């Protein structure tokens, strides 16, 4: 996962880092630790990101680097 990918998609949908963090129930610092890899996202946090940003499958895969075969 790259923060750049999450930031690009979030910005395109009108969210900056702070508002995205608040929208998914995290502080800015907590979100930053997760996107930098210091702390893993929980499944619930990922679900909230998907819901808040209304992510398509392609966007989800782009952000979280999931390869579908």
LORO-38355 format. One line per field, with one value per residue: residue in three letters; x, y, z of N, C-alpha, C in turn. Coordinates in steps of 0.02 Angstrom, whole numbers, plus 50000, padded with zeros to 5 digits. Each point is the difference from the previous one (the first is absolute). Example, Ala and Ser with C-alpha at 12.3 -4.5 7.8 and 13.67 -1.06 7.14 Angstrom:
<nodes>
r <- [ALA;SER]
n.u <- [50660;49982]
n.v <- [49716;50053]
n.w <- [50390;49964]
ca.u <- [49955;50042]
ca.v <- [50059;50059]
ca.w <- [50000;50003]
c.u <- [50045;49961]
c.v <- [50060;50055]
c.w <- [50000;50037]
</nodes>
This chain:
<nodes>
r <- [UNK;UNK;UNK;UNK;UNK;UNK;UNK;UNK;UNK;UNK;UNK;UNK;UNK;UNK;UNK;UNK;UNK;UNK;UNK;UNK;UNK;UNK;UNK;UNK;UNK;UNK;UNK;UNK;UNK;UNK;UNK;UNK;UNK;UNK;UNK;UNK;UNK;UNK;UNK;UNK;UNK;UNK;UNK;UNK;UNK;UNK;UNK;UNK;UNK;UNK;UNK;UNK;UNK;UNK;UNK;UNK;UNK;UNK;UNK;UNK;UNK;UNK;UNK;UNK;UNK;UNK;UNK;UNK;UNK]
n.u <- [50042;49981;50028;50046;49992;50001;50052;50025;49978;50023;50055;49999;49988;50046;50041;50019;50062;49992;49966;50045;50051;49974;49993;50060;49996;50048;50053;50022;50024;49942;49969;50039;49995;49937;49995;50037;49953;49995;49938;49975;49968;49949;49967;49982;50062;50019;49954;50019;50062;49985;49966;50045;50049;49954;50048;50022;49990;50001;49962;49961;50003;49988;49957;49969;50013;49935;50028;49957;50001]
n.v <- [49942;50049;50045;50004;49935;49991;50040;49971;49941;50008;50030;49951;49972;50050;49950;50038;49996;50061;50020;49967;50019;50060;49993;49973;50053;50027;50010;50060;50001;49976;50040;50050;49977;49996;50057;50017;49957;50049;50007;49939;50010;50011;49943;50018;50019;49944;49966;50038;49989;49937;50001;50032;49967;49954;49960;50005;49943;50037;50046;49953;49968;50060;50013;49942;50012;49989;49942;50008;49934]
n.w <- [50000;49960;50040;49951;49994;50066;50005;49946;50020;50061;49975;49956;50060;50006;50014;50052;50021;50024;49947;49963;50037;50004;49934;50012;50040;49962;50038;49984;50062;50020;49957;50018;50062;49982;49970;50052;50022;50044;49978;50005;49942;50039;49999;50061;50010;49971;50034;50052;49982;49988;50056;50038;49969;50017;50022;49939;49969;49945;50031;50025;49942;49973;50048;50003;49937;49991;49987;49951;50008]
ca.u <- [49958;50037;49961;49987;49940;49942;49992;49976;49930;49963;49998;49955;49932;49988;50024;50071;50021;49966;49928;49994;50012;49941;49943;50005;50006;50069;50032;50048;50061;49986;49997;50068;50038;49977;50020;50073;50017;50019;49943;49958;49929;49955;49950;49947;50025;49999;49930;49979;50030;49962;49934;50004;50023;49960;50051;49988;50047;50063;50031;50021;50060;50052;50023;50025;50045;49974;50000;49947;50017]
ca.v <- [50058;50062;50057;50040;49973;50017;50072;50018;49982;50040;50068;50002;49996;50057;49990;50006;49950;50011;49984;49928;49970;50013;49965;49928;49991;50002;50065;50009;49963;49928;49984;50005;49940;49943;50004;49994;49931;49988;49963;49973;50016;49945;49988;50050;50064;49995;50003;50069;50037;49981;50031;50073;50022;49965;49974;49946;49945;50023;50047;49959;49964;50050;50024;49946;49959;49932;49972;49951;49957]
ca.w <- [50000;50001;50021;49941;49966;50041;49997;49933;49994;50049;49976;49942;50026;50043;50069;50015;50050;50063;49996;49991;50066;50042;49972;50015;50073;50022;50000;49946;50018;49994;49929;49973;50021;49961;49929;49997;50014;50070;50029;49947;50000;50018;49948;50009;49973;49927;49981;50005;49945;49940;50004;49999;49934;49949;49955;49951;50007;49971;50047;50057;49980;49991;50065;50043;49959;49997;49932;49989;49944]
c.u <- [50044;49955;49982;49937;49937;49987;49972;49925;49957;49993;49952;49927;49985;50022;50074;50016;49960;49926;49989;50009;49938;49940;50000;50013;50070;50024;50047;50063;49989;49997;50070;50041;49980;50024;50076;50024;50022;49947;49958;49929;49961;49951;49944;50022;50001;49929;49974;50029;49962;49932;50003;50020;49960;50046;49973;50051;50069;50037;50026;50065;50059;50029;50034;50043;49980;50000;49946;50018;49939]
c.v <- [50061;50057;50043;49977;50018;50075;50023;49987;50043;50072;50008;49999;50053;49993;50015;49951;50006;49980;49926;49965;50007;49959;49925;49987;49997;50072;50003;49958;49924;49979;50000;49939;49939;50003;49996;49930;49986;49960;49975;50027;49939;49991;50051;50068;49999;50005;50071;50043;49986;50034;50076;50026;49969;49972;49947;49945;50022;50047;49962;49965;50047;50022;49945;49949;49926;49978;49947;49959;49973]
c.w <- [50000;50020;49940;49964;50038;49996;49932;49992;50048;49976;49941;50022;50052;50073;50004;50055;50064;49997;49988;50067;50044;49976;50015;50074;50027;50006;49939;50013;49993;49927;49970;50019;49959;49928;49992;50018;50071;50037;49941;50006;50024;49941;50005;49973;49923;49975;50002;49944;49935;50000;49992;49931;49943;49946;49952;50013;49975;50048;50061;49985;49991;50067;50040;49963;49999;49927;49995;49939;49967]
</nodes>
